[in-house]
Amino acid sequence: MAHDGTASPTGTGNTELVRVATSEHRLARYGLIATALTFVGLFLVLPLAAVFTEAMRNGPGEFLTVLSDPETFAAIKLTLLVAGIAVPLNLAFGIAAAWAIAKFEFKGKAFLTTLIDLPFSVSPVISGLVFVLLFGSHSLLGPWLQSHGIQILFAVPGIVLATVFVTFPFVARELIPLMQEQGTSDEEAALSLGASGWQTFWHVTLPNIKWGLLYGVLLCNARAMGEFGAVSVVSGHIRGLTNTMPLQVEILYNEYNFVAAFAVATLLALLALVTLVLKSLLEMKYSAQIAASRRH
Amino acid sequence: MEVRVQNIRKEFSRFPALNDVSLDIRSGELIALLGPSGSGKTTLLRLIAGLESPTEGTVYFGNEDASRKTVQERNIGFVFQHYALFRHMTVLDNVSFGLTIRPANRRPSKADIRKRALELLDLVQLTGLEKRYPAQLSGGQRQRVALARAMAVEPNVLLLDEPFGALDAQVRKELRRWLREIHDRTGHTTVFVTHDQDEALELADRVVVMSKGKIEQIGTPDEIYDTPNSPFVFGFIGQSNILPVRVENGQLWLDDRSIGVSAPGEADGPAQLYFRPHDVELLDGGGCIAGIVVQTRRVAGTRHVELDVGGANTTVEIELPPEKATSDRSRLAFRPTRWKLFRD
């Protein structure tokens, strides 16, 4: 998720004229461009196009019928529900963590920062297994949960927990450097003018971080909807109940129901494309804002 | 409002930033906290504001103990070194901020807030720029917006942290004069932090010289410049010369020569003689300090002459009228007219 929104592209219309002495031979240039394009085409565009054509193989009518299948429809609903819970939770957590880390000094700060990165460094399968170990029938909590009729594994709560865990760092990682760079003097200024803590956050801190925040939420959402590994471990694959879209794609594909599998995959691919477009737009806006804050 | 700081001590993780500092600020006064970096001047300012809390000691606003009050309750105006303007708000919104966030029962009407903000922008000579954003302003303009914003809440005391630190020399001088005018017109009790002695001496009613977390001297610019009470103040404010001398029977001796300066009542023994380059008179002989001219420089309206005096290869610099031409290696004799002795 490394992004360099601040590194501005330098290519303008005139550079070619200026750079004649250092530019490569025409053949070399075209050769390099062609190689790059071939790779992008083979490994990125072609597979994506294949997903769409497979889904539309039997025409748009069938495409829609497949999507309105009750089980598939349930998977879409579940995915939206899980993202709808996990993203706001991690939004709130991310702001709180970034606020604490960027604006205050306390013991164990470096440890907390490292901990936030943990979900990035472990395999999603392990993230799922953690919850099986915690809440499974052979765990310490298992019997207690069972006797109280609380179902966490192989149910929506487990899927939400696994998703929250995996998407934990996105918002916080995005905000910490931004807030650290902005420092605390804006907040102190607001306080000195009589603003309460909440007013300071609402009128000063939040506007200062809004683009970074949106960016983090966008990435968090994309991951929450697309997560496969961790969710697969805790979901139990109960049709129409605990299958999210990525799991549904796998099931349909394993049943040789290619059109249906690719139709659902299309939705996920569309989500990715929309995320990419929004991300690029935000990056443009966001880098301009960062530049403005540097000038300031 | 008068502000009293009493026996303040401030530690940052066991490191003392301020050590037993006491200061009385009179109502309507313009005070400069002057010192090198690390002297604790900004910490003292932030303690008065309530942005830091003292490890020990008390801050009084009038007769009220303000030490336990939050920064919001103290009702101060703080101008930050880099202004800390809210970048997503227009100039007008920045200036109005302190009033618009007040609870409904203390908040003026929208029209009144706007009127007050525009008046303040007029006061700081920014009329017509109210719709601009901070990024569209020059450094000096931002500084003035920050001041207007701080004054909008009718603060008990106005606190400025290095108000001219981030500006270029020309703008600094203009703003300095202008800040004095604003102060005289509005009468706010004002404290500002600076490391620039010219700024402090030119602008302030009284100057507080600080060093290593302590107050070295408090006084009017004249007192600070003419009668520094410690070697630090003498060295930090203006130019100074230091000569190792000896006191014998109330007379000062440099090496084996009497320099014709009497210090009645001073105990015998070694001491350091401090004097300013311009507080000297030239002599033809008798008791004096004699030196060989090493270098002369013409600086604006005076001639700076560097002299090698005494055997210890000590050099001093004195200022002479420009018409007093001297050539290198020539001998010059002088005597300080205003001086001070310090002992280790």
Interface residues (C-beta under 8 A of the other chain):
Chain A: S185 D186 E188 A189 A190 L191 S192 L193 G194 A195 S196 Q199 H203 V204 P207 N208 A292 S293 R295 H296
Chain B: A49 L51 T70 V71 Q72 N75 I76 G77 F78 F80 Q81 H82 A84 L85 F86 R87 H88 F97 G98 I101 R102 P134 A135 R149 A150 A152 V153
